[in-house]
Amino acid sequence: MILDKEVQAYFRKEEERQNGGIELIASENYPSVDVREASSSIFMAKYAEGYPSHRYYGGCENVDAVENLAMERAQKLFRVAYVNVQPHSGSQANFAAYHALIKPGDKVLSLTLNDGGHLTHGSPVSFSASTYDFVHYPLGEDGKLDYDIIAKKLDEENPDLFLAGYSAYPYAIDFKRMRELIDAHNAAKGAHCLFMVDMAHIAGIVAAGLCQNPCDYADLVTTTTHKTLRGPRGGLIMTNREDLVKPIKSAVFPYTQGGPLEHIIASKAVNFLEDLQPSFKEYMQNVLDNTKAAAEELSRLGCVVSGTENHLFLLNVLDSFGLTGLEAQTKLESIGITTNKNMIHGDTLKPSQTSGLRIGFAASTTRGCTKKQVIEIADLIYEVLRGKEEDLSRYKEKVAGITSTWKDVMDLHQL
Ligand SMILES: *Cc1c(COP(=O)(O)O)cnc(C)c1O
């Protein structure tokens, strides 16, 4: 308990908001009590620029031991030879990763941003586009990755780096096929295109062994730790290539960051141990099952929905209800269901409006959302988006009824 009453009051309100709402934002999740406590530990007070055994400060024996533990656990979790656990966030992991792999001005081939890419994958408002020359591959007509288009773009653009991994892509990704296409392109053209995967969204599914592991195919993989992994806010960079370890290390420190957040690294270590337990695989399977059940129910009700092979799907609210994504998001928020507006493939509206909603079940499943409740939630979304504004109090009661059966967000003990 902190003494600052003003700040404490907002913590209380946020607890209430999180406990009372149905969180369907695909990039969010609830950390365990252990992960949260480690992230506010005494390690916060320690400067440790550098890496274990090679620090610029004395007194690092304890943070060294924990950073080594975090690395070992992450290496085991992702079945990979090297993991750098220092990046402060997913975006900073990408910033450092590009620097480790390519030079300013080099060409990067990434997914068209409106099709589900991330800002750091070449958006004009991000450092990425002002430092590197981004060109893009679109999704196929059906909104899925089209590997023939990728092969064609590799040949046409001859990029220095091919980038996969997305923020709003609901289907499985064939990393093996991408590796084969890049290898074939490199052999045919005498080119040296590298392969990077940003698995920020699906890292939990990868860790649970429920999809292809990009570490088996890419030269370098980045991720966040706070989405499906359920850890503290942060980033990771990993590789199986011995020759990339040094460039990655110096790209993180000193190129992009100073002192690492050792309290967050401790929290990452705690989270990796949780994710190595059989219960995490069960959790992740439940997330996939719940997400699929919701998409199927909305489809059964006649909605235009993407379908799903991971923890999220896209609901076309313009074609389903005549609403923009922003209107749908606002309507759901007013009854306690949190989602986010999202561009869909072939979207005709602006990013500030959009035709779609992105919906995911990673967070609600952590709190104990059952399959039966998933159907109730899908029905509720349908009724609210279709219905008139007047009935909102009835919907709010339904939301409260569901969340009252769930675990308290402050009291999650995963181990
Ligand atoms: C969320 C996300 C990131 C960025 O993570 P931050 O920690 O918010 O910087 C990067 N890449 C992808 C694909 C993401 O979905």
The ligand as an SDF file (V2000), in Angstrom:
LIG
                    3D

 15 15  0  0  0  0  0  0  0  0999 V2000
    2.5400   -4.9330  -29.4670 C   0  0  0  0  0  0  0  0  0  0  0  0
    3.4660   -5.0930  -30.5930 C   0  0  0  0  0  0  0  0  0  0  0  0
    4.7290   -4.4750  -30.5790 C   0  0  0  0  0  0  0  0  0  0  0  0
    5.1480   -3.3740  -29.6200 C   0  0  0  0  0  0  0  0  0  0  0  0
    5.1830   -3.5830  -28.3280 O   0  0  0  0  0  0  0  0  0  0  0  0
    5.3470   -2.3720  -27.2760 P   0  0  0  0  0  0  0  0  0  0  0  0
    5.8300   -3.1040  -26.0760 O   0  0  0  0  0  0  0  0  0  0  0  0
    4.0190   -1.7490  -27.1410 O   0  0  0  0  0  0  0  0  0  0  0  0
    6.3700   -1.4450  -27.8050 O   0  0  0  0  0  0  0  0  0  0  0  0
    5.6100   -4.7710  -31.6000 C   0  0  0  0  0  0  0  0  0  0  0  0
    5.2680   -5.5990  -32.5900 N   0  0  0  0  0  0  0  0  0  0  0  0
    4.0500   -6.1840  -32.6550 C   0  0  0  0  0  0  0  0  0  0  0  0
    3.7420   -7.0980  -33.7910 C   0  0  0  0  0  0  0  0  0  0  0  0
    3.1100   -5.9390  -31.6580 C   0  0  0  0  0  0  0  0  0  0  0  0
    1.8990   -6.4840  -31.7590 O   0  0  0  0  0  0  0  0  0  0  0  0
  1  2  1  0
  2  3  1  0
  2 14  2  0
  3  4  1  0
  3 10  2  0
  4  5  1  0
  5  6  1  0
  6  7  2  0
  6  8  1  0
  6  9  1  0
 10 11  1  0
 11 12  2  0
 12 13  1  0
 12 14  1  0
 14 15  1  0
M  END
$$$$
